[in-house]
Amino acid sequence: MRIFIDTVGNGQFWARLEDSKIYHLRSRQPLLDAARQALEDGHDPSEIIEMWQEGASTWALRSTIGQAAKLTVVESGRPGTPRFQKWRAFTLDRK
């Protein structure tokens, strides 16, 4: 599976998944968010997902859907130095 990204600005990207079903995601971490969407839609976690810049001749990032879906990107203590961290779904505390 391939996703193609375009820069929106301010660290945001539009991601279009190459699949029988087309998704348009606006994200700061398009590969990871696309992998979670693909899992939700029943794709095999061991399937390879690649992120491509439009017009590029090779992929920018590559992973299995299952591994990418488990991660998020956070800024470390130093500006401009992001790192991967385990992803947790956002939940609202509705007491």
Biopython code that builds the backbone (N, CA, C, O; Angstrom):
import numpy as np
from Bio.PDB.StructureBuilder import StructureBuilder

atoms = [
    (1, "MET", "N", (0.854, -1.165, 0.000)),
    (1, "MET", "CA", (0.000, 0.000, 0.000)),
    (1, "MET", "C", (0.900, 1.227, 0.000)),
    (1, "MET", "O", (1.920, 1.270, 0.687)),
    (2, "ARG", "N", (0.506, 2.213, -0.776)),
    (2, "ARG", "CA", (1.248, 3.481, -0.823)),
    (2, "ARG", "C", (0.339, 4.623, -0.416)),
    (2, "ARG", "O", (-0.853, 4.632, -0.723)),
    (3, "ILE", "N", (0.928, 5.593, 0.286)),
    (3, "ILE", "CA", (0.236, 6.857, 0.513)),
    (3, "ILE", "C", (1.101, 7.943, -0.115)),
    (3, "ILE", "O", (2.330, 7.876, -0.081)),
    (4, "PHE", "N", (0.445, 8.930, -0.681)),
    (4, "PHE", "CA", (1.121, 10.053, -1.313)),
    (4, "PHE", "C", (0.810, 11.297, -0.506)),
    (4, "PHE", "O", (-0.346, 11.550, -0.165)),
    (5, "ILE", "N", (1.852, 12.085, -0.196)),
    (5, "ILE", "CA", (1.651, 13.266, 0.647)),
    (5, "ILE", "C", (1.989, 14.546, -0.100)),
    (5, "ILE", "O", (2.849, 14.574, -0.981)),
    (6, "ASP", "N", (1.289, 15.595, 0.278)),
    (6, "ASP", "CA", (1.545, 16.962, -0.164)),
    (6, "ASP", "C", (1.601, 17.823, 1.082)),
    (6, "ASP", "O", (0.798, 17.633, 1.996)),
    (7, "THR", "N", (2.528, 18.764, 1.139)),
    (7, "THR", "CA", (2.640, 19.669, 2.278)),
    (7, "THR", "C", (1.517, 20.692, 2.232)),
    (7, "THR", "O", (1.281, 21.332, 1.207)),
    (8, "VAL", "N", (0.825, 20.837, 3.365)),
    (8, "VAL", "CA", (-0.221, 21.844, 3.512)),
    (8, "VAL", "C", (0.398, 23.101, 4.109)),
    (8, "VAL", "O", (0.006, 24.212, 3.753)),
    (9, "GLY", "N", (1.361, 22.937, 5.011)),
    (9, "GLY", "CA", (2.016, 24.038, 5.711)),
    (9, "GLY", "C", (1.885, 23.851, 7.201)),
    (9, "GLY", "O", (1.035, 23.091, 7.666)),
    (10, "ASN", "N", (2.716, 24.536, 7.948)),
    (10, "ASN", "CA", (2.684, 24.480, 9.403)),
    (10, "ASN", "C", (2.790, 23.042, 9.929)),
    (10, "ASN", "O", (2.102, 22.669, 10.879)),
    (11, "GLY", "N", (3.660, 22.239, 9.298)),
    (11, "GLY", "CA", (3.868, 20.873, 9.748)),
    (11, "GLY", "C", (2.714, 19.926, 9.445)),
    (11, "GLY", "O", (2.649, 18.837, 10.014)),
    (12, "GLN", "N", (1.815, 20.314, 8.573)),
    (12, "GLN", "CA", (0.657, 19.492, 8.209)),
    (12, "GLN", "C", (0.814, 18.965, 6.779)),
    (12, "GLN", "O", (1.434, 19.606, 5.931)),
    (13, "PHE", "N", (0.243, 17.793, 6.535)),
    (13, "PHE", "CA", (0.306, 17.162, 5.226)),
    (13, "PHE", "C", (-1.068, 16.631, 4.843)),
    (13, "PHE", "O", (-1.846, 16.220, 5.704)),
    (14, "TRP", "N", (-1.360, 16.643, 3.551)),
    (14, "TRP", "CA", (-2.501, 15.910, 3.029)),
    (14, "TRP", "C", (-1.971, 14.560, 2.614)),
    (14, "TRP", "O", (-0.930, 14.479, 1.963)),
    (15, "ALA", "N", (-2.653, 13.513, 2.971)),
    (15, "ALA", "CA", (-2.244, 12.166, 2.581)),
    (15, "ALA", "C", (-3.371, 11.516, 1.789)),
    (15, "ALA", "O", (-4.532, 11.544, 2.198)),
    (16, "ARG", "N", (-3.013, 10.937, 0.659)),
    (16, "ARG", "CA", (-3.963, 10.220, -0.182)),
    (16, "ARG", "C", (-3.487, 8.782, -0.263)),
    (16, "ARG", "O", (-2.358, 8.525, -0.680)),
    (17, "LEU", "N", (-4.322, 7.854, 0.126)),
    (17, "LEU", "CA", (-3.939, 6.452, 0.091)),
    (17, "LEU", "C", (-4.235, 5.857, -1.267)),
    (17, "LEU", "O", (-5.306, 6.066, -1.837)),
    (18, "GLU", "N", (-3.264, 5.108, -1.778)),
    (18, "GLU", "CA", (-3.450, 4.370, -3.018)),
    (18, "GLU", "C", (-4.079, 3.034, -2.624)),
    (18, "GLU", "O", (-3.417, 2.168, -2.051)),
    (19, "ASP", "N", (-5.322, 2.885, -2.928)),
    (19, "ASP", "CA", (-6.060, 1.715, -2.486)),
    (19, "ASP", "C", (-7.347, 1.685, -3.287)),
    (19, "ASP", "O", (-7.640, 2.618, -4.036)),
    (20, "SER", "N", (-8.105, 0.633, -3.136)),
    (20, "SER", "CA", (-9.400, 0.592, -3.803)),
    (20, "SER", "C", (-10.320, 1.652, -3.204)),
    (20, "SER", "O", (-11.266, 2.102, -3.850)),
    (21, "LYS", "N", (-10.039, 2.038, -1.987)),
    (21, "LYS", "CA", (-10.781, 3.087, -1.298)),
    (21, "LYS", "C", (-9.802, 4.247, -1.111)),
    (21, "LYS", "O", (-8.681, 4.035, -0.650)),
    (22, "ILE", "N", (-10.200, 5.438, -1.453)),
    (22, "ILE", "CA", (-9.306, 6.602, -1.351)),
    (22, "ILE", "C", (-9.663, 7.399, -0.106)),
    (22, "ILE", "O", (-10.823, 7.751, 0.106)),
    (23, "TYR", "N", (-8.658, 7.682, 0.715)),
    (23, "TYR", "CA", (-8.831, 8.493, 1.915)),
    (23, "TYR", "C", (-8.058, 9.785, 1.736)),
    (23, "TYR", "O", (-7.012, 9.812, 1.088)),
    (24, "HIS", "N", (-8.566, 10.823, 2.299)),
    (24, "HIS", "CA", (-7.813, 12.074, 2.347)),
    (24, "HIS", "C", (-7.670, 12.425, 3.816)),
    (24, "HIS", "O", (-8.659, 12.711, 4.491)),
    (25, "LEU", "N", (-6.450, 12.405, 4.308)),
    (25, "LEU", "CA", (-6.157, 12.695, 5.705)),
    (25, "LEU", "C", (-5.346, 13.971, 5.790)),
    (25, "LEU", "O", (-4.444, 14.186, 4.980)),
    (26, "ARG", "N", (-5.651, 14.816, 6.753)),
    (26, "ARG", "CA", (-4.791, 15.961, 7.055)),
    (26, "ARG", "C", (-4.126, 15.621, 8.375)),
    (26, "ARG", "O", (-4.804, 15.413, 9.381)),
    (27, "SER", "N", (-2.807, 15.564, 8.374)),
    (27, "SER", "CA", (-2.099, 15.013, 9.515)),
    (27, "SER", "C", (-0.702, 15.582, 9.631)),
    (27, "SER", "O", (-0.120, 16.042, 8.648)),
    (28, "ARG", "N", (-0.161, 15.546, 10.858)),
    (28, "ARG", "CA", (1.255, 15.870, 11.086)),
    (28, "ARG", "C", (2.098, 14.613, 10.955)),
    (28, "ARG", "O", (3.318, 14.699, 10.819)),
    (29, "GLN", "N", (1.465, 13.446, 10.995)),
    (29, "GLN", "CA", (2.158, 12.159, 10.905)),
    (29, "GLN", "C", (1.368, 11.240, 9.970)),
    (29, "GLN", "O", (0.760, 10.266, 10.415)),
    (30, "PRO", "N", (1.382, 11.558, 8.671)),
    (30, "PRO", "CA", (0.491, 10.884, 7.735)),
    (30, "PRO", "C", (0.692, 9.376, 7.608)),
    (30, "PRO", "O", (-0.291, 8.648, 7.462)),
    (31, "LEU", "N", (1.912, 8.888, 7.656)),
    (31, "LEU", "CA", (2.118, 7.442, 7.535)),
    (31, "LEU", "C", (1.468, 6.712, 8.708)),
    (31, "LEU", "O", (0.810, 5.690, 8.517)),
    (32, "LEU", "N", (1.651, 7.229, 9.902)),
    (32, "LEU", "CA", (1.137, 6.565, 11.098)),
    (32, "LEU", "C", (-0.387, 6.625, 11.160)),
    (32, "LEU", "O", (-1.037, 5.633, 11.491)),
    (33, "ASP", "N", (-0.957, 7.784, 10.843)),
    (33, "ASP", "CA", (-2.416, 7.925, 10.845)),
    (33, "ASP", "C", (-3.055, 7.087, 9.739)),
    (33, "ASP", "O", (-4.122, 6.507, 9.939)),
    (34, "ALA", "N", (-2.411, 7.022, 8.580)),
    (34, "ALA", "CA", (-2.926, 6.203, 7.486)),
    (34, "ALA", "C", (-2.892, 4.723, 7.854)),
    (34, "ALA", "O", (-3.797, 3.972, 7.491)),
    (35, "ALA", "N", (-1.861, 4.304, 8.566)),
    (35, "ALA", "CA", (-1.766, 2.903, 8.994)),
    (35, "ALA", "C", (-2.908, 2.562, 9.951)),
    (35, "ALA", "O", (-3.490, 1.482, 9.849)),
    (36, "ARG", "N", (-3.237, 3.460, 10.876)),
    (36, "ARG", "CA", (-4.362, 3.207, 11.787)),
    (36, "ARG", "C", (-5.680, 3.123, 11.023)),
    (36, "ARG", "O", (-6.529, 2.285, 11.328)),
    (37, "GLN", "N", (-5.845, 3.992, 10.033)),
    (37, "GLN", "CA", (-7.057, 3.954, 9.208)),
    (37, "GLN", "C", (-7.138, 2.643, 8.420)),
    (37, "GLN", "O", (-8.208, 2.043, 8.313)),
    (38, "ALA", "N", (-6.018, 2.209, 7.878)),
    (38, "ALA", "CA", (-5.979, 0.959, 7.112)),
    (38, "ALA", "C", (-6.334, -0.237, 8.008)),
    (38, "ALA", "O", (-7.077, -1.122, 7.583)),
    (39, "LEU", "N", (-5.814, -0.272, 9.232)),
    (39, "LEU", "CA", (-6.161, -1.349, 10.170)),
    (39, "LEU", "C", (-7.654, -1.346, 10.472)),
    (39, "LEU", "O", (-8.301, -2.393, 10.494)),
    (40, "GLU", "N", (-8.187, -0.155, 10.702)),
    (40, "GLU", "CA", (-9.612, 0.000, 10.985)),
    (40, "GLU", "C", (-10.472, -0.556, 9.844)),
    (40, "GLU", "O", (-11.566, -1.075, 10.066)),
    (41, "ASP", "N", (-9.957, -0.435, 8.633)),
    (41, "ASP", "CA", (-10.683, -0.907, 7.455)),
    (41, "ASP", "C", (-10.397, -2.362, 7.108)),
    (41, "ASP", "O", (-10.839, -2.854, 6.071)),
    (42, "GLY", "N", (-9.655, -3.053, 7.979)),
    (42, "GLY", "CA", (-9.467, -4.488, 7.807)),
    (42, "GLY", "C", (-8.241, -4.924, 7.042)),
    (42, "GLY", "O", (-8.151, -6.090, 6.658)),
    (43, "HIS", "N", (-7.284, -4.027, 6.803)),
    (43, "HIS", "CA", (-6.054, -4.427, 6.117)),
    (43, "HIS", "C", (-5.206, -5.304, 7.034)),
    (43, "HIS", "O", (-5.258, -5.181, 8.258)),
    (44, "ASP", "N", (-4.439, -6.175, 6.431)),
    (44, "ASP", "CA", (-3.545, -7.083, 7.140)),
    (44, "ASP", "C", (-2.425, -6.273, 7.806)),
    (44, "ASP", "O", (-1.749, -5.499, 7.130)),
    (45, "PRO", "N", (-2.217, -6.438, 9.125)),
    (45, "PRO", "CA", (-1.153, -5.699, 9.826)),
    (45, "PRO", "C", (0.251, -5.964, 9.280)),
    (45, "PRO", "O", (1.145, -5.138, 9.460)),
    (46, "SER", "N", (0.458, -7.109, 8.614)),
    (46, "SER", "CA", (1.794, -7.415, 8.084)),
    (46, "SER", "C", (2.024, -6.824, 6.693)),
    (46, "SER", "O", (3.124, -6.932, 6.153)),
    (47, "GLU", "N", (1.001, -6.202, 6.110)),
    (47, "GLU", "CA", (1.135, -5.565, 4.797)),
    (47, "GLU", "C", (2.059, -4.355, 4.899)),
    (47, "GLU", "O", (2.019, -3.621, 5.887)),
    (48, "ILE", "N", (2.884, -4.150, 3.886)),
    (48, "ILE", "CA", (3.806, -3.012, 3.845)),
    (48, "ILE", "C", (3.045, -1.748, 3.443)),
    (48, "ILE", "O", (2.215, -1.769, 2.534)),
    (49, "ILE", "N", (3.343, -0.656, 4.132)),
    (49, "ILE", "CA", (2.804, 0.664, 3.779)),
    (49, "ILE", "C", (3.998, 1.577, 3.534)),
    (49, "ILE", "O", (4.946, 1.610, 4.320)),
    (50, "GLU", "N", (3.935, 2.321, 2.426)),
    (50, "GLU", "CA", (5.013, 3.240, 2.059)),
    (50, "GLU", "C", (4.452, 4.646, 1.910)),
    (50, "GLU", "O", (3.341, 4.834, 1.414)),
    (51, "MET", "N", (5.225, 5.622, 2.339)),
    (51, "MET", "CA", (4.851, 7.026, 2.173)),
    (51, "MET", "C", (5.717, 7.633, 1.074)),
    (51, "MET", "O", (6.944, 7.539, 1.112)),
    (52, "TRP", "N", (5.069, 8.250, 0.104)),
    (52, "TRP", "CA", (5.730, 8.854, -1.051)),
    (52, "TRP", "C", (5.387, 10.324, -1.139)),
    (52, "TRP", "O", (4.246, 10.711, -0.888)),
    (53, "GLN", "N", (6.361, 11.150, -1.494)),
    (53, "GLN", "CA", (6.100, 12.538, -1.896)),
    (53, "GLN", "C", (5.607, 12.473, -3.334)),
    (53, "GLN", "O", (6.119, 11.678, -4.122)),
    (54, "GLU", "N", (4.622, 13.293, -3.692)),
    (54, "GLU", "CA", (4.149, 13.320, -5.080)),
    (54, "GLU", "C", (5.328, 13.572, -6.016)),
    (54, "GLU", "O", (6.111, 14.495, -5.793)),
    (55, "GLY", "N", (5.457, 12.767, -7.048)),
    (55, "GLY", "CA", (6.503, 12.934, -8.048)),
    (55, "GLY", "C", (7.851, 12.339, -7.689)),
    (55, "GLY", "O", (8.774, 12.399, -8.502)),
    (56, "ALA", "N", (8.000, 11.763, -6.494)),
    (56, "ALA", "CA", (9.291, 11.191, -6.075)),
    (56, "ALA", "C", (9.538, 9.854, -6.772)),
    (56, "ALA", "O", (8.601, 9.193, -7.221)),
    (57, "SER", "N", (10.819, 9.464, -6.857)),
    (57, "SER", "CA", (11.172, 8.198, -7.501)),
    (57, "SER", "C", (11.390, 7.073, -6.495)),
    (57, "SER", "O", (11.642, 5.934, -6.888)),
    (58, "THR", "N", (11.295, 7.378, -5.212)),
    (58, "THR", "CA", (11.421, 6.344, -4.174)),
    (58, "THR", "C", (10.618, 6.766, -2.949)),
    (58, "THR", "O", (10.277, 7.939, -2.796)),
    (59, "TRP", "N", (10.321, 5.817, -2.086)),
    (59, "TRP", "CA", (9.531, 6.097, -0.890)),
    (59, "TRP", "C", (10.341, 6.900, 0.125)),
    (59, "TRP", "O", (11.571, 6.856, 0.134)),
    (60, "ALA", "N", (9.617, 7.644, 0.994)),
    (60, "ALA", "CA", (10.252, 8.444, 2.049)),
    (60, "ALA", "C", (10.307, 7.681, 3.368)),
    (60, "ALA", "O", (11.305, 7.743, 4.086)),
    (61, "LEU", "N", (9.244, 6.970, 3.682)),
    (61, "LEU", "CA", (9.171, 6.129, 4.885)),
    (61, "LEU", "C", (8.467, 4.839, 4.516)),
    (61, "LEU", "O", (7.646, 4.808, 3.600)),
    (62, "ARG", "N", (8.798, 3.760, 5.246)),
    (62, "ARG", "CA", (8.225, 2.456, 4.950)),
    (62, "ARG", "C", (8.125, 1.652, 6.238)),
    (62, "ARG", "O", (9.010, 1.720, 7.091)),
    (63, "SER", "N", (7.043, 0.889, 6.375)),
    (63, "SER", "CA", (6.836, 0.064, 7.558)),
    (63, "SER", "C", (5.761, -0.963, 7.248)),
    (63, "SER", "O", (5.174, -0.956, 6.166)),
    (64, "THR", "N", (5.509, -1.846, 8.207)),
    (64, "THR", "CA", (4.298, -2.651, 8.107)),
    (64, "THR", "C", (3.162, -1.814, 8.682)),
    (64, "THR", "O", (3.389, -0.933, 9.511)),
    (65, "ILE", "N", (1.952, -2.089, 8.243)),
    (65, "ILE", "CA", (0.797, -1.353, 8.746)),
    (65, "ILE", "C", (0.692, -1.513, 10.261)),
    (65, "ILE", "O", (0.462, -0.536, 10.974)),
    (66, "GLY", "N", (0.860, -2.737, 10.752)),
    (66, "GLY", "CA", (0.729, -3.002, 12.191)),
    (66, "GLY", "C", (1.731, -2.244, 13.044)),
    (66, "GLY", "O", (1.371, -1.703, 14.090)),
    (67, "GLN", "N", (2.988, -2.198, 12.610)),
    (67, "GLN", "CA", (4.016, -1.488, 13.390)),
    (67, "GLN", "C", (3.805, 0.021, 13.335)),
    (67, "GLN", "O", (3.930, 0.700, 14.354)),
    (68, "ALA", "N", (3.488, 0.547, 12.165)),
    (68, "ALA", "CA", (3.274, 1.998, 12.032)),
    (68, "ALA", "C", (2.070, 2.448, 12.850)),
    (68, "ALA", "O", (2.079, 3.537, 13.424)),
    (69, "ALA", "N", (1.034, 1.613, 12.904)),
    (69, "ALA", "CA", (-0.184, 1.972, 13.639)),
    (69, "ALA", "C", (0.058, 2.080, 15.142)),
    (69, "ALA", "O", (-0.721, 2.726, 15.842)),
    (70, "LYS", "N", (1.108, 1.467, 15.644)),
    (70, "LYS", "CA", (1.414, 1.475, 17.085)),
    (70, "LYS", "C", (2.192, 2.713, 17.526)),
    (70, "LYS", "O", (2.436, 2.896, 18.719)),
    (71, "LEU", "N", (2.589, 3.573, 16.565)),
    (71, "LEU", "CA", (3.486, 4.685, 16.888)),
    (71, "LEU", "C", (2.843, 6.047, 16.704)),
    (71, "LEU", "O", (1.864, 6.201, 15.973)),
    (72, "THR", "N", (3.415, 7.030, 17.383)),
    (72, "THR", "CA", (3.102, 8.439, 17.175)),
    (72, "THR", "C", (4.430, 9.190, 17.196)),
    (72, "THR", "O", (5.454, 8.631, 17.587)),
    (73, "VAL", "N", (4.417, 10.438, 16.784)),
    (73, "VAL", "CA", (5.631, 11.259, 16.784)),
    (73, "VAL", "C", (5.463, 12.349, 17.831)),
    (73, "VAL", "O", (4.440, 13.032, 17.872)),
    (74, "VAL", "N", (6.473, 12.508, 18.675)),
    (74, "VAL", "CA", (6.462, 13.572, 19.681)),
    (74, "VAL", "C", (7.764, 14.357, 19.573)),
    (74, "VAL", "O", (8.797, 13.828, 19.163)),
    (75, "GLU", "N", (7.691, 15.618, 19.947)),
    (75, "GLU", "CA", (8.902, 16.436, 19.991)),
    (75, "GLU", "C", (9.699, 16.054, 21.228)),
    (75, "GLU", "O", (9.135, 15.876, 22.307)),
    (76, "SER", "N", (10.997, 15.929, 21.071)),
    (76, "SER", "CA", (11.849, 15.633, 22.224)),
    (76, "SER", "C", (12.158, 16.943, 22.933)),
    (76, "SER", "O", (11.572, 17.976, 22.611)),
    (77, "GLY", "N", (13.059, 16.908, 23.880)),
    (77, "GLY", "CA", (13.426, 18.099, 24.631)),
    (77, "GLY", "C", (14.057, 19.185, 23.787)),
    (77, "GLY", "O", (14.002, 20.362, 24.142)),
    (78, "ARG", "N", (14.666, 18.794, 22.656)),
    (78, "ARG", "CA", (15.312, 19.767, 21.773)),
    (78, "ARG", "C", (14.388, 20.067, 20.593)),
    (78, "ARG", "O", (13.923, 19.138, 19.934)),
    (79, "PRO", "N", (14.117, 21.321, 20.317)),
    (79, "PRO", "CA", (13.253, 21.677, 19.184)),
    (79, "PRO", "C", (13.769, 21.088, 17.876)),
    (79, "PRO", "O", (14.973, 21.071, 17.621)),
    (80, "GLY", "N", (12.846, 20.610, 17.056)),
    (80, "GLY", "CA", (13.222, 20.071, 15.751)),
    (80, "GLY", "C", (13.774, 18.668, 15.785)),
    (80, "GLY", "O", (14.282, 18.183, 14.774)),
    (81, "THR", "N", (13.688, 17.992, 16.934)),
    (81, "THR", "CA", (14.195, 16.626, 17.022)),
    (81, "THR", "C", (13.060, 15.693, 17.470)),
    (81, "THR", "O", (12.990, 15.314, 18.639)),
    (82, "PRO", "N", (12.185, 15.331, 16.547)),
    (82, "PRO", "CA", (11.074, 14.445, 16.901)),
    (82, "PRO", "C", (11.546, 13.017, 17.154)),
    (82, "PRO", "O", (12.630, 12.622, 16.726)),
    (83, "ARG", "N", (10.727, 12.260, 17.847)),
    (83, "ARG", "CA", (11.030, 10.845, 18.097)),
    (83, "ARG", "C", (9.724, 10.066, 18.088)),
    (83, "ARG", "O", (8.645, 10.627, 18.278)),
    (84, "PHE", "N", (9.844, 8.769, 17.864)),
    (84, "PHE", "CA", (8.677, 7.897, 17.894)),
    (84, "PHE", "C", (8.360, 7.506, 19.329)),
    (84, "PHE", "O", (9.253, 7.366, 20.165)),
    (85, "GLN", "N", (7.083, 7.334, 19.595)),
    (85, "GLN", "CA", (6.608, 6.921, 20.912)),
    (85, "GLN", "C", (5.391, 6.022, 20.694)),
    (85, "GLN", "O", (4.748, 6.089, 19.647)),
    (86, "LYS", "N", (5.080, 5.192, 21.671)),
    (86, "LYS", "CA", (3.915, 4.325, 21.575)),
    (86, "LYS", "C", (2.646, 5.185, 21.493)),
    (86, "LYS", "O", (2.477, 6.116, 22.281)),
    (87, "TRP", "N", (1.764, 4.877, 20.548)),
    (87, "TRP", "CA", (0.521, 5.619, 20.342)),
    (87, "TRP", "C", (-0.550, 5.136, 21.300)),
    (87, "TRP", "O", (-0.684, 3.937, 21.549)),
    (88, "ARG", "N", (-1.309, 6.078, 21.835)),
    (88, "ARG", "CA", (-2.475, 5.772, 22.665)),
    (88, "ARG", "C", (-3.652, 6.563, 22.134)),
    (88, "ARG", "O", (-3.529, 7.752, 21.838)),
    (89, "ALA", "N", (-4.786, 5.906, 22.014)),
    (89, "ALA", "CA", (-5.982, 6.574, 21.511)),
    (89, "ALA", "C", (-6.389, 7.666, 22.480)),
    (89, "ALA", "O", (-6.281, 7.502, 23.695)),
    (90, "PHE", "N", (-6.854, 8.778, 21.942)),
    (90, "PHE", "CA", (-7.337, 9.889, 22.750)),
    (90, "PHE", "C", (-8.730, 9.552, 23.248)),
    (90, "PHE", "O", (-9.598, 9.160, 22.468)),
    (91, "THR", "N", (-8.944, 9.704, 24.550)),
    (91, "THR", "CA", (-10.274, 9.457, 25.111)),
    (91, "THR", "C", (-10.671, 10.656, 25.959)),
    (91, "THR", "O", (-9.833, 11.308, 26.581)),
    (92, "LEU", "N", (-11.956, 10.925, 25.967)),
    (92, "LEU", "CA", (-12.485, 12.000, 26.803)),
    (92, "LEU", "C", (-12.978, 11.419, 28.114)),
    (92, "LEU", "O", (-13.632, 10.375, 28.131)),
    (93, "ASP", "N", (-12.671, 12.082, 29.196)),
    (93, "ASP", "CA", (-13.163, 11.675, 30.513)),
    (93, "ASP", "C", (-14.529, 12.326, 30.714)),
    (93, "ASP", "O", (-14.620, 13.525, 30.978)),
    (94, "ARG", "N", (-15.575, 11.539, 30.588)),
    (94, "ARG", "CA", (-16.952, 12.083, 30.674)),
    (94, "ARG", "C", (-17.591, 11.618, 31.972)),
    (94, "ARG", "O", (-18.335, 10.637, 31.989)),
    (95, "LYS", "N", (-17.307, 12.308, 33.033)),
    (95, "LYS", "CA", (-17.854, 11.946, 34.350)),
    (95, "LYS", "C", (-19.134, 12.694, 34.595)),
    (95, "LYS", "O", (-19.752, 12.531, 35.646)),
]
sb = StructureBuilder()
sb.init_structure("model")
sb.init_model(0)
sb.init_chain("A")
sb.init_seg("    ")
for serial, (resi, resn, name, xyz) in enumerate(atoms, 1):
    if name == "N":
        sb.init_residue(resn, " ", resi, " ")
    sb.init_atom(name, np.array(xyz, "f"), 0.0, 1.0, " ", f" {name:<3s}", serial, name[0])
structure = sb.get_structure()
